[in-house]
Structures are given as structure tokens and as C-alpha cells.
């Protein structure tokens, strides 16, 4: 039963590839092949990454730490002090709103005739 299922799935995949390949343009087929090759090129690195992460979790389990927890970092604590006003409010220059109204702005559109 398992062998029949594998053969049917393989035949379906080959038929689908032939039908899609016949209908795609050369550029689109190149993109599909490029994506497939890119995915295939990424598989070995993914396997190496998984092996390295498994080795790290096995080593931490051997030391007695629970998997997924990290040892405390040896970095010094970071203290952030939010700055305030540079001087008390009574020493700051007073703010007086402008009593002069600004002239209306003129816009020039490039390419239009001047009026």
C-alpha cells in the first residue's frame, strides 16, 4: 500500500511539472529553477545549524541546566538616565509668541507659465 502511494505521488509530481513547464515562458521557468536551486543550496546550511543547536542544547543539559535557559551574561549593568531640562524653569529665556503675522507663502510650479 505504501509503495503504491509513493508511485502515485511521484507520477502526480512529474505530470504536474510537465504541464506547468509546458505553459511557462522561458523567463518564468528560469525563475522557478532559480528558486528551486536557491532552496536546495540552503538545505545543507540548515542541517548544519540544526546540528550545532542540538549540540549546544546537549552540552547545556550535561552541565545540569535546563534546555532553553541561558547562563547569565557577564556584561555590566546598563543604566539609562533620561535627560531633563538643562536649567530650572525660572532661568530659561521666556517665550514670547510672535505678534507679526507671516507673509502668505507663494508656490511656484515648475513648467507652468508665470502669471
N, CA, C and O of each residue as an XYZ file, in Angstrom:
460
protein
N       0.835     -1.199      0.000
C       0.000      0.000      0.000
C       0.878      1.260      0.000
O       0.598      2.220     -0.718
N       1.930      1.244      0.805
C       2.808      2.393      0.889
C       3.523      2.620     -0.446
O       3.675      3.759     -0.886
N       3.954      1.546     -1.080
C       4.663      1.651     -2.356
C       3.744      2.213     -3.447
O       4.187      2.998     -4.285
N       2.487      1.821     -3.441
C       1.530      2.320     -4.424
C       1.319      3.823     -4.213
O       1.239      4.574     -5.185
N       1.229      4.261     -2.974
C       1.039      5.676     -2.676
C       2.247      6.496     -3.138
O       2.087      7.589     -3.681
N       3.439      5.973     -2.924
C       4.645      6.673     -3.346
C       4.684      6.796     -4.867
O       5.028      7.854     -5.393
N       4.338      5.733     -5.572
C       4.345      5.759     -7.035
C       3.298      6.732     -7.560
O       3.566      7.460     -8.516
N       2.113      6.762     -6.958
C       1.061      7.684     -7.395
C       1.492      9.133     -7.151
O       1.289      9.982     -8.020
N       2.073      9.430     -6.006
C       2.531     10.788     -5.716
C       3.659     11.204     -6.653
O       3.701     12.350     -7.101
N       4.564     10.295     -6.949
C       5.654     10.602     -7.866
C       5.133     10.861     -9.276
O       5.600     11.776     -9.954
N       4.172     10.064     -9.714
C       3.578     10.266    -11.037
C       2.832     11.597    -11.099
O       2.902     12.299    -12.108
N       2.121     11.947    -10.030
C       1.418     13.227     -9.973
C       2.405     14.388    -10.048
O       2.160     15.361    -10.761
N       3.517     14.294     -9.320
C       4.510     15.371     -9.314
C       5.147     15.537    -10.684
O       5.352     16.663    -11.140
N       5.462     14.431    -11.346
C       6.070     14.512    -12.672
C       5.079     15.097    -13.676
O       5.457     15.938    -14.493
N       3.827     14.669    -13.630
C       2.804     15.193    -14.542
C       2.585     16.678    -14.313
O       2.476     17.446    -15.269
N       2.520     17.083    -13.058
C       2.345     18.497    -12.737
C       3.525     19.309    -13.241
O       3.333     20.390    -13.798
N       4.743     18.811    -13.058
C       5.929     19.524    -13.533
C       5.916     19.661    -15.053
O       6.287     20.712    -15.575
N       5.499     18.627    -15.769
C       5.444     18.698    -17.229
C       4.390     19.685    -17.714
O       4.639     20.450    -18.646
N       3.215     19.676    -17.088
C       2.147     20.590    -17.502
C       2.539     22.035    -17.217
O       2.364     22.903    -18.071
N       3.065     22.299    -16.030
C       3.460     23.658    -15.677
C       4.639     24.096    -16.544
O       4.668     25.235    -17.010
N       5.601     23.218    -16.764
C       6.764     23.550    -17.582
C       6.396     23.869    -19.018
O       7.034     24.715    -19.646
N       5.378     23.209    -19.549
C       4.965     23.465    -20.929
C       4.247     24.802    -21.067
O       4.283     25.408    -22.138
N       3.605     25.268    -20.022
C       2.820     26.504    -20.107
C       3.615     27.753    -19.724
O       3.200     28.865    -20.051
N       4.743     27.594    -19.041
C       5.512     28.758    -18.599
C       6.425     29.258    -19.706
O       6.882     28.494    -20.557
N       6.676     30.553    -19.671
C       7.633     31.131    -20.608
C       9.050     30.793    -20.147
O       9.246     30.264    -19.053
N      10.020     31.100    -20.978
C      11.410     30.787    -20.640
C      11.865     31.579    -19.414
O      12.588     31.049    -18.571
N      11.450     32.837    -19.308
C      11.851     33.658    -18.165
C      11.245     33.136    -16.871
O      11.929     33.051    -15.852
N       9.962     32.787    -16.910
C       9.295     32.278    -15.714
C       9.880     30.933    -15.306
O      10.036     30.657    -14.116
N      10.199     30.104    -16.278
C      10.806     28.811    -15.971
C      12.192     29.004    -15.360
O      12.588     28.241    -14.479
N      12.923     30.002    -15.811
C      14.224     30.320    -15.228
C      14.100     30.763    -13.780
O      14.925     30.406    -12.939
N      13.066     31.543    -13.495
C      12.836     31.980    -12.114
C      12.510     30.790    -11.223
O      13.021     30.692    -10.107
N      11.661     29.884    -11.708
C      11.287     28.705    -10.917
C      12.512     27.833    -10.647
O      12.698     27.351     -9.530
N      13.339     27.632    -11.661
C      14.548     26.825    -11.477
C      15.511     27.524    -10.514
O      16.147     26.867     -9.691
N      15.619     28.843    -10.613
C      16.487     29.585     -9.696
C      16.034     29.491     -8.249
O      16.856     29.341     -7.345
N      14.741     29.579     -8.032
C      14.210     29.454     -6.668
C      14.458     28.049     -6.135
O      14.842     27.875     -4.979
N      14.236     27.045     -6.985
C      14.461     25.665     -6.549
C      15.930     25.442     -6.209
O      16.241     24.787     -5.214
N      16.827     25.971     -7.015
C      18.259     25.821     -6.723
C      18.651     26.590     -5.457
O      19.492     26.123     -4.690
N      18.062     27.741     -5.236
C      18.348     28.502     -4.018
C      17.900     27.778     -2.768
O      18.606     27.765     -1.759
N      16.723     27.175     -2.834
C      16.236     26.395     -1.687
C      17.135     25.196     -1.459
O      17.475     24.873     -0.321
N      17.521     24.530     -2.548
C      18.393     23.358     -2.417
C      19.757     23.751     -1.855
O      20.365     22.971     -1.123
N      20.244     24.934     -2.181
C      21.527     25.392     -1.657
C      21.439     25.734     -0.174
O      22.443     25.650      0.532
N      20.271     26.115      0.310
C      20.112     26.467      1.719
C      19.928     25.273      2.636
O      20.077     25.405      3.851
N      19.608     24.116      2.087
C      19.353     22.938      2.924
C      20.590     22.506      3.712
O      20.457     22.255      4.910
N      21.788     22.402      3.119
C      22.953     21.984      3.920
C      23.239     22.927      5.086
O      23.590     22.470      6.174
N      23.095     24.228      4.877
C      23.346     25.161      5.974
C      22.311     25.003      7.077
O      22.641     25.139      8.255
N      21.077     24.721      6.718
C      20.041     24.498      7.728
C      20.344     23.247      8.549
O      20.151     23.234      9.765
N      20.813     22.210      7.888
C      21.157     20.976      8.594
C      22.326     21.225      9.540
O      22.314     20.743     10.672
N      23.341     21.974      9.091
C      24.477     22.291      9.969
C      24.041     23.144     11.158
O      24.518     22.950     12.276
N      23.154     24.068     10.918
C      22.658     24.920     12.003
C      21.887     24.102     13.028
O      22.062     24.293     14.232
N      21.041     23.198     12.569
C      20.302     22.332     13.494
C      21.244     21.443     14.291
O      21.034     21.234     15.486
N      22.281     20.915     13.646
C      23.242     20.067     14.357
C      23.975     20.873     15.421
O      24.185     20.382     16.530
N      24.369     22.106     15.098
C      25.070     22.939     16.075
C      24.167     23.292     17.250
O      24.612     23.283     18.397
N      22.912     23.601     16.979
C      21.994     23.936     18.072
C      21.693     22.721     18.943
O      21.557     22.849     20.160
N      21.588     21.536     18.327
C      21.376     20.326     19.122
C      22.578     20.040     20.002
O      22.425     19.623     21.150
N      23.769     20.259     19.473
C      24.977     20.024     20.261
C      25.042     20.983     21.443
O      25.449     20.600     22.539
N      24.639     22.233     21.214
C      24.659     23.215     22.301
C      23.649     22.834     23.389
O      23.959     22.920     24.577
N      22.441     22.411     22.987
C      21.441     22.048     23.992
C      21.851     20.773     24.723
O      21.556     20.628     25.910
N      22.530     19.839     24.037
C      23.022     18.636     24.708
C      24.107     18.983     25.717
O      24.160     18.392     26.796
N      24.969     19.930     25.380
C      26.035     20.333     26.299
C      25.459     21.034     27.521
O      25.935     20.818     28.635
N      24.438     21.873     27.328
C      23.849     22.553     28.487
C      23.087     21.568     29.364
O      23.037     21.747     30.581
N      22.493     20.533     28.777
C      21.816     19.510     29.572
C      22.830     18.689     30.356
O      22.541     18.261     31.474
N      24.004     18.464     29.796
C      25.042     17.716     30.505
C      25.582     18.513     31.683
O      25.990     17.928     32.686
N      25.591     19.844     31.577
C      26.060     20.674     32.694
C      25.014     20.775     33.798
O      25.324     21.217     34.905
N      23.800     20.376     33.513
C      22.758     20.411     34.530
C      21.759     21.525     34.332
O      20.805     21.638     35.102
N      21.949     22.338     33.338
C      20.999     23.418     33.073
C      19.821     22.858     32.295
O      19.954     21.893     31.541
N      18.688     23.468     32.486
C      17.520     23.030     31.728
C      17.635     23.560     30.311
O      18.097     24.684     30.117
N      17.226     22.783     29.311
C      17.332     23.256     27.928
C      16.480     24.496     27.707
O      15.361     24.603     28.208
N      17.032     25.423     26.950
C      16.312     26.648     26.640
C      16.665     27.798     27.559
O      16.320     28.940     27.256
N      17.339     27.545     28.670
C      17.753     28.631     29.551
C      19.188     28.990     29.249
O      19.974     28.147     28.816
N      19.524     30.231     29.476
C      20.871     30.689     29.206
C      21.550     31.050     30.505
O      20.898     31.409     31.486
N      22.849     30.952     30.503
C      23.624     31.363     31.656
C      23.628     32.887     31.717
O      23.550     33.537     30.674
N      23.717     33.470     32.902
C      23.713     34.931     32.982
C      24.936     35.510     32.265
O      26.038     34.967     32.347
N      24.720     36.600     31.577
C      25.798     37.238     30.831
C      26.737     37.957     31.779
O      26.340     38.348     32.877
N      27.973     38.132     31.362
C      28.961     38.793     32.214
C      29.082     40.274     31.876
O      30.077     40.907     32.229
N      28.097     40.827     31.206
C      28.129     42.244     30.867
C      27.770     43.068     32.096
O      26.983     42.625     32.933
N      28.342     44.263     32.210
C      27.966     45.123     33.337
C      26.553     45.648     33.133
O      26.082     45.709     31.997
N      25.872     46.024     34.196
C      24.515     46.539     34.036
C      24.536     47.871     33.283
O      25.474     48.659     33.409
N      23.503     48.099     32.514
C      23.386     49.330     31.744
C      22.398     50.237     32.459
O      21.258     49.848     32.712
N      22.836     51.447     32.781
C      21.995     52.416     33.463
C      21.669     53.527     32.479
O      22.576     54.161     31.940
N      20.392     53.768     32.241
C      19.954     54.812     31.326
C      19.316     55.910     32.144
O      18.359     55.671     32.880
N      19.849     57.118     32.017
C      19.301     58.267     32.733
C      18.720     59.204     31.695
O      19.422     59.695     30.811
N      17.420     59.443     31.820
C      16.753     60.306     30.861
C      17.056     61.755     31.204
O      16.903     62.187     32.346
N      17.482     62.486     30.203
C      17.840     63.878     30.427
C      16.609     64.745     30.650
O      15.531     64.466     30.125
N      16.786     65.780     31.420
C      15.698     66.707     31.691
C      16.016     68.064     31.115
O      16.752     68.171     30.134
N      15.466     69.105     31.717
C      15.753     70.457     31.263
C      17.157     70.832     31.719
O      17.590     70.393     32.784
N      17.881     71.638     30.936
C      19.243     71.985     31.316
C      19.316     72.951     32.493
O      20.357     73.051     33.142
N      18.243     73.654     32.773
C      18.248     74.606     33.880
C      16.837     74.675     34.446
O      15.877     74.277     33.786
N      16.713     75.183     35.675
C      15.363     75.354     36.217
C      14.545     76.302     35.344
O      15.094     77.150     34.641
N      13.232     76.143     35.401
C      12.340     76.909     34.521
C      12.473     78.420     34.688
O      12.289     79.162     33.723
N      12.784     78.879     35.873
C      12.853     80.323     36.060
C      14.137     80.916     35.463
O      14.235     82.137     35.336
N      15.122     80.086     35.092
C      16.347     80.593     34.489
C      16.310     80.537     32.959
O      17.187     81.093     32.298
N      15.314     79.880     32.404
C      15.212     79.776     30.956
C      14.691     81.082     30.370
O      13.956     81.820     31.025
N      15.081     81.358     29.125
C      14.597     82.571     28.456
C      13.103     82.447     28.239
O      12.623     81.379     27.858
N      12.356     83.518     28.473
C      10.906     83.429     28.283
C      10.565     83.309     26.798
O      11.312     83.768     25.934
N       9.449     82.697     26.530
C       8.992     82.515     25.163
C       7.880     83.510     24.903
O       6.856     83.513     25.586
N       8.092     84.346     23.915
C       7.084     85.308     23.547
C       6.608     84.965     22.140
O       7.418     84.930     21.213
N       5.311     84.712     21.958
C       4.831     84.412     20.605
C       4.969     85.636     19.718
O       4.863     86.771     20.184
N       5.202     85.400     18.462
C       5.401     86.481     17.505
C       4.086     87.231     17.284
O       3.036     86.625     17.068
N       4.169     88.540     17.342
C       2.966     89.336     17.095
C       2.858     89.704     15.617
O       1.823     90.208     15.180
N       3.907     89.458     14.848
C       3.898     89.770     13.421
C       3.396     88.552     12.674
O       3.892     87.439     12.850
N       2.399     88.789     11.833
C       1.877     87.681     11.042
C       2.810     87.416      9.881
O       3.352     88.343      9.280
N       2.993     86.152      9.572
C       3.879     85.778      8.473
C       3.210     86.075      7.141
O       1.990     85.986      7.006
N       4.025     86.428      6.169
C       3.507     86.698      4.822
C       3.005     85.389      4.222
O       3.546     84.320      4.503
N       1.975     85.480      3.400
C       1.471     84.241      2.798
C       2.541     83.617      1.901
O       3.315     84.318      1.248
N       2.564     82.336      1.887
C       3.576     81.627      1.109
C       3.191     81.605     -0.350
O       2.014     81.505     -0.695
N       4.195     81.701     -1.203
C       3.974     81.645     -2.641
C       4.629     80.374     -3.152
O       5.772     80.070     -2.811
N       3.900     79.642     -3.964
C       4.404     78.408     -4.533
C       4.599     78.592     -6.024
O       3.773     79.212     -6.694
N       5.672     78.063     -6.534
C       5.937     78.116     -7.965
C       5.971     76.685     -8.475
O       6.740     75.862     -7.980
N       5.142     76.390     -9.461
C       5.087     75.076    -10.052
C       5.966     75.064    -11.284
O       5.781     75.865    -12.200
N       6.912     74.164    -11.303
C       7.861     74.102    -12.404
C       7.139     73.670    -13.667
O       6.400     72.685    -13.658
N       7.346     74.394    -14.744
C       6.744     74.039    -16.010
C       5.514     74.864    -16.354
O       5.044     74.823    -17.491
N       4.980     75.620    -15.382
C       3.824     76.460    -15.657
C       4.305     77.851    -16.049
O       5.402     78.274    -15.686
N       3.479     78.535    -16.781
C       3.787     79.922    -17.142
C       3.594     80.802    -15.942
O       2.672     80.587    -15.154
N       4.474     81.822    -15.780
C       4.337     82.780    -14.681
C       3.193     83.712    -14.992
O       3.000     84.101    -16.144
N       2.443     84.067    -13.994
C       1.304     84.979    -14.189
C       1.657     86.376    -13.792
O       0.822     87.275    -13.889
